[in-house]
């Protein structure tokens, strides 16, 4: 099911960071409120107090919603919303900051606080806040502050990226279209392949980072979107090397299913992959990573299914057949693998 976290992504031993990611990456969404709440909490994580009043929370929460309404007016699967209408009135200059804050306190948090920790049929094991609305707000937990301090900027970018993907899906479905997502290599962006649409959806790195659990695809070294890990921002690597398209492979390798995030050591270091064909031991890993994307409710799901197969068996066969053809085209028995690899994370 789309709203069920894959067992290989989260298990009983998974930590708070992966539990947070499961909320953002795999939670079922009928509106964008969960993304707005996730971003707002992370943006407020430097507060001295662990208690956040609804009045204080309303400011970044409504700001995030208003900013996205300017990009895509469709912010849910429903036709109307009193809260979203208030945000639209604010964007149009019809109501003031104070009126928007009051509307957000009254209408914006009715369901999202109750539903935030719910993924699939139950709550994630880690609580990131305690509902104390009877006292006027919520109380942030130690687990929240720990992930926010260590990974906050990356998690903000990941939430923003999934939000952009999901709202693109809502808007396209409302207009009776299906989005196919393409990779714009020069700008490192994901873009919709729809006639007349020129805007980008999101950057590639934050769109993929969470599904790789913030680690290099090949060696599992930690990577960071903000460069906090050894000041290194990951490279975007073509799993099947891009050069194969010049050798007649009948598949567009500039596609999200073939893109992974790699540390610079693996991608272009002294023993790096460069344009080499990866070892076949990585086929199962790219399959699992792609299944994570398919389990998430956004256009990458539809894109990967259209390009690689309608069911998991077909998608595994697609990768095996493509790998066999790549070996023929490269005409070499030498295949690259990471020199130093930590314990697999997926």
C-alpha positions as CSV (number, residue, x, y, z in Angstrom):
1,X,0.0,0.0,0.0
2,X,1.1,3.5,-0.6
3,X,0.7,4.5,3.0
4,X,2.8,1.6,4.4
5,X,6.5,2.0,5.1
6,X,8.6,-0.7,3.4
7,X,9.9,-3.1,6.0
8,X,13.4,-2.8,4.7
9,X,13.3,1.0,5.3
10,X,12.1,1.0,8.9
11,X,12.4,-1.9,11.4
12,X,12.3,-2.1,15.2
13,X,16.0,-1.1,15.3
14,X,15.6,2.0,13.2
15,X,16.4,5.3,15.0
16,X,14.4,8.5,15.4
17,X,15.8,10.0,12.1
18,X,14.3,7.2,10.0
19,X,11.1,7.3,12.0
20,X,10.8,11.1,11.1
21,X,11.7,10.3,7.5
22,X,8.9,7.6,7.3
23,X,6.4,10.3,8.5
24,X,7.5,12.7,5.7
25,X,8.3,10.3,2.9
26,X,5.7,7.6,3.3
27,X,2.8,9.0,5.3
28,X,-0.5,9.1,3.5
29,X,-1.5,12.7,2.8
30,X,-4.8,14.2,1.8
31,X,-3.4,17.7,2.4
32,X,0.0,19.4,2.6
33,X,-0.4,20.2,6.3
34,X,1.9,17.5,7.5
35,X,4.8,18.8,5.3
36,X,4.1,22.4,6.6
37,X,4.1,21.1,10.2
38,X,7.4,19.2,9.7
39,X,9.1,22.2,8.2
40,X,7.8,24.6,10.8
41,X,8.9,22.4,13.7
42,X,12.4,22.1,12.3
43,X,12.6,25.8,11.6
44,X,11.6,26.4,15.3
45,X,14.1,23.9,16.7
46,X,16.5,26.5,18.1
47,X,13.9,27.7,20.6
48,X,15.0,27.6,24.2
49,X,11.6,26.2,25.4
50,X,10.3,22.8,24.5
51,X,6.7,24.1,24.7
52,X,5.3,25.7,21.5
53,X,2.1,27.6,21.7
54,X,-0.3,27.2,18.8
55,X,-0.1,31.0,18.3
56,X,3.7,30.8,17.8
57,X,3.4,27.7,15.6
58,X,0.8,29.4,13.5
59,X,3.2,31.9,12.1
60,X,5.7,29.5,10.3
61,X,2.9,27.0,9.5
62,X,0.7,29.5,7.7
63,X,3.8,31.1,6.0
64,X,4.8,27.7,4.5
65,X,1.3,27.0,3.3
66,X,0.9,30.5,1.8
67,X,4.3,30.2,-0.1
68,X,3.2,26.9,-1.6
69,X,-0.2,28.2,-2.6
70,X,1.6,30.8,-4.8
71,X,3.4,27.9,-6.5
72,X,0.5,25.4,-6.8
73,X,-3.0,26.3,-5.7
74,X,-4.0,22.7,-5.2
75,X,-2.8,21.7,-1.7
76,X,-4.9,18.6,-1.1
77,X,-7.2,16.0,-2.6
78,X,-10.4,17.9,-1.5
79,X,-12.2,20.6,-3.3
80,X,-12.6,23.3,-0.6
81,X,-10.9,24.2,2.7
82,X,-11.7,27.1,5.0
83,X,-8.1,27.3,6.2
84,X,-6.7,27.3,2.7
85,X,-9.2,29.9,1.6
86,X,-7.9,32.1,4.5
87,X,-4.4,31.6,3.3
88,X,-5.5,32.5,-0.3
89,X,-7.1,35.7,1.1
90,X,-3.9,36.6,2.8
91,X,-1.9,36.1,-0.4
92,X,-4.4,38.4,-2.1
93,X,-4.0,41.1,0.5
94,X,-7.6,40.6,1.8
95,X,-6.7,39.8,5.4
96,X,-3.9,40.8,7.8
97,X,-1.1,38.9,9.5
98,X,-3.0,38.9,12.7
99,X,-6.2,37.6,11.0
100,X,-4.2,34.8,9.3
101,X,-2.6,33.8,12.6
102,X,-6.0,33.6,14.3
103,X,-7.5,31.6,11.4
104,X,-4.6,29.2,11.6
105,X,-5.0,28.7,15.3
106,X,-8.7,28.0,14.7
107,X,-8.6,25.9,11.5
108,X,-5.1,24.9,10.6
109,X,-4.3,22.3,13.3
110,X,-7.5,20.4,13.6
111,X,-6.3,17.2,12.1
112,X,-2.6,17.4,11.5
113,X,-1.4,17.3,15.1
114,X,-3.5,14.1,15.7
115,X,-2.3,12.5,12.5
116,X,1.3,13.6,12.3
117,X,2.9,10.4,13.8
118,X,0.5,8.1,11.9
119,X,2.0,6.0,9.0
120,X,0.1,3.1,7.7
121,X,-2.0,1.4,10.3
122,X,-0.4,3.0,13.4
123,X,2.0,5.5,14.9
124,X,5.8,5.5,14.3
125,X,7.7,4.3,17.4
126,X,9.2,7.7,18.2
127,X,7.2,10.7,19.4
128,X,8.5,14.0,18.2
129,X,6.0,16.1,20.2
130,X,3.3,15.6,22.8
131,X,-0.2,17.0,22.2
132,X,-0.9,19.5,25.0
133,X,-3.5,21.6,23.2
134,X,-5.5,21.7,26.4
135,X,-2.7,23.9,27.7
136,X,-2.5,25.8,24.4
137,X,0.2,24.0,22.4
138,X,2.5,21.1,21.9
139,X,5.6,20.0,23.7
140,X,8.7,19.0,21.7
141,X,10.5,15.8,22.8
142,X,14.2,15.1,23.3
143,X,14.1,12.8,20.2
144,X,13.0,15.8,18.1
145,X,15.7,18.1,19.3
146,X,18.4,15.4,18.7
147,X,17.5,14.9,15.1
148,X,16.9,18.6,14.5
149,X,20.3,19.6,15.8
150,X,22.2,16.9,13.8
151,X,20.1,16.7,10.6
152,X,17.7,19.6,10.6
153,X,18.7,21.3,7.4
154,X,18.7,18.1,5.4
155,X,15.3,17.1,6.8
156,X,13.9,20.5,6.0
157,X,15.0,20.1,2.3
158,X,13.6,16.6,2.2
159,X,10.2,17.7,3.5
160,X,10.2,20.6,1.0
161,X,11.1,18.3,-1.9
162,X,8.4,15.7,-1.2
163,X,5.9,18.5,-0.7
164,X,6.7,19.8,-4.2
165,X,6.3,16.3,-5.7
166,X,3.0,15.6,-4.0
167,X,1.4,18.9,-4.9
168,X,2.5,18.4,-8.5
169,X,0.6,15.1,-8.4
170,X,-2.5,16.6,-6.9
171,X,-2.6,19.4,-9.5
172,X,-2.0,17.1,-12.4
173,X,-4.7,14.6,-11.3
174,X,-7.2,17.4,-10.8
175,X,-6.6,18.4,-14.4
176,X,-6.8,14.8,-15.7
177,X,-3.2,14.5,-16.5
178,X,-0.5,12.1,-15.4
179,X,3.0,13.5,-14.6
180,X,6.1,11.8,-16.0
181,X,9.1,13.3,-14.2
182,X,12.3,13.9,-16.2
183,X,15.8,14.8,-15.1
184,X,17.2,18.2,-16.2
185,X,20.9,17.3,-15.9
186,X,22.4,20.8,-16.5
187,X,20.3,22.3,-13.6
188,X,20.1,19.1,-11.6
189,X,16.4,19.4,-11.3
190,X,13.4,17.1,-11.7
191,X,10.9,18.6,-14.2
192,X,7.4,17.5,-15.4
193,X,7.2,16.2,-19.0
194,X,3.9,18.0,-19.7
195,X,3.3,20.2,-22.7
196,X,3.3,23.9,-21.8
197,X,4.8,23.4,-18.4
198,X,8.3,24.8,-17.9
199,X,8.6,25.1,-14.2
200,X,10.8,22.8,-12.2
201,X,9.4,20.5,-9.5
202,X,12.3,20.1,-7.2
203,X,16.1,19.6,-6.9
204,X,17.3,16.0,-7.3
205,X,19.4,15.7,-4.2
206,X,16.7,16.3,-1.6
207,X,14.3,14.2,-3.6
208,X,16.5,11.2,-3.3
209,X,18.5,11.7,0.0
210,X,15.8,10.5,2.4
211,X,15.2,7.3,0.5
212,X,18.9,6.5,0.8
213,X,18.8,7.4,4.6
214,X,21.3,10.2,4.1
215,X,24.1,7.8,3.0
216,X,26.1,7.1,-0.2
217,X,24.4,4.6,-2.3
218,X,27.5,2.5,-2.8
219,X,29.7,2.6,0.4
220,X,27.1,3.9,2.9
221,X,29.3,6.8,4.0
222,X,27.2,9.6,5.5
223,X,26.3,12.3,3.1
224,X,24.8,15.7,3.7
225,X,22.7,18.1,1.5
226,X,24.0,21.0,3.6
227,X,27.7,19.8,3.5
228,X,27.8,19.2,7.3
229,X,29.4,15.8,6.8
230,X,33.1,16.4,6.0
231,X,31.8,19.5,4.1
232,X,30.8,17.1,1.3
233,X,27.7,17.5,-0.8
234,X,26.9,14.2,-2.6
235,X,27.2,13.8,-6.4
236,X,24.3,12.7,-8.6
237,X,25.4,9.5,-10.3
238,X,23.9,7.5,-13.1
239,X,23.8,3.9,-11.8
240,X,24.0,2.6,-15.3
241,X,26.6,5.0,-16.8
242,X,25.3,7.7,-19.1
243,X,27.8,6.7,-21.8
244,X,25.7,3.6,-22.6
245,X,23.2,5.8,-24.4
246,X,25.9,6.7,-26.9
247,X,26.5,2.9,-27.4
248,X,22.9,2.2,-28.4
249,X,21.2,1.1,-25.2
250,X,17.4,1.6,-25.9
251,X,16.5,3.2,-22.6
252,X,16.7,6.8,-21.4
253,X,19.2,6.7,-18.5
254,X,18.5,10.3,-17.7
255,X,15.6,9.2,-15.5
256,X,15.0,9.2,-11.8
257,X,15.1,5.4,-11.5
258,X,18.7,5.4,-12.7
259,X,19.9,8.3,-10.4
260,X,21.6,7.8,-7.1
261,X,23.5,9.9,-4.6
262,X,27.1,9.0,-4.2
263,X,29.9,10.4,-2.1
264,X,32.7,12.0,-4.2
265,X,35.1,9.3,-3.1
266,X,33.0,6.6,-4.8
267,X,31.9,8.7,-7.8
268,X,35.1,10.4,-8.8
269,X,37.9,9.6,-6.3
270,X,41.1,7.7,-7.1
271,X,39.3,4.4,-7.2
272,X,35.9,5.9,-8.2
273,X,33.2,4.6,-10.5
274,X,33.3,7.3,-13.1
275,X,31.7,5.7,-16.3
276,X,32.3,2.1,-15.2
277,X,29.5,-0.5,-15.0
278,X,28.6,-1.1,-11.4
279,X,29.0,-4.6,-9.9
280,X,25.9,-6.7,-10.2
281,X,25.8,-6.9,-6.4
282,X,24.2,-3.4,-6.5
283,X,21.3,-4.5,-8.7
284,X,19.2,-5.6,-5.7
285,X,20.1,-2.3,-3.9
286,X,18.9,-0.1,-6.8
287,X,15.8,-2.2,-7.0
288,X,15.0,-1.7,-3.3
289,X,15.8,2.1,-3.5
290,X,13.4,2.4,-6.4
291,X,10.7,0.4,-4.5
292,X,11.0,3.0,-1.7
293,X,10.2,5.7,-4.3
294,X,7.3,3.7,-5.6
295,X,5.9,3.3,-2.1
296,X,5.8,7.1,-1.7
297,X,2.7,8.9,-2.9
298,X,4.1,11.3,-5.5
299,X,4.8,11.5,-9.3
300,X,8.1,9.5,-9.0
301,X,5.9,6.5,-8.3
302,X,4.0,6.8,-11.6
303,X,7.2,7.7,-13.4
304,X,9.1,4.6,-12.2
305,X,6.2,2.3,-12.8
306,X,5.8,3.5,-16.4
307,X,9.5,3.3,-17.1
308,X,10.5,0.1,-15.3
309,X,7.4,-2.1,-14.9
310,X,3.9,-2.3,-13.3
311,X,4.9,-4.8,-10.6
312,X,8.0,-5.7,-8.5
313,X,8.7,-8.8,-10.5
314,X,8.6,-6.9,-13.8
315,X,10.9,-4.2,-12.4
316,X,13.5,-6.8,-11.2
317,X,13.4,-8.3,-14.7
318,X,13.8,-4.9,-16.3
319,X,17.0,-4.3,-14.3
320,X,18.5,-7.7,-14.9
321,X,17.8,-7.5,-18.6
322,X,19.3,-4.0,-18.8
323,X,22.3,-5.1,-16.9
324,X,22.9,-8.0,-19.3
325,X,22.7,-5.7,-22.3
326,X,25.0,-3.2,-20.7
327,X,27.6,-5.9,-20.2
328,X,27.4,-6.7,-23.9
329,X,27.7,-3.0,-24.9
330,X,30.7,-2.3,-22.6
331,X,32.4,-5.6,-23.6
332,X,34.3,-6.0,-20.4
333,X,34.4,-8.4,-17.5
334,X,35.7,-5.7,-15.1
335,X,32.9,-4.1,-13.0
336,X,33.3,-1.4,-10.4
337,X,32.5,-1.8,-6.7
338,X,33.2,0.4,-3.7
339,X,36.6,-0.3,-2.1
340,X,35.4,0.3,1.5
341,X,31.7,-0.4,2.3
342,X,30.0,-0.2,5.6
343,X,27.1,-2.5,6.6
344,X,24.2,-2.1,4.2
345,X,21.4,0.2,5.3
346,X,18.9,-1.0,2.7
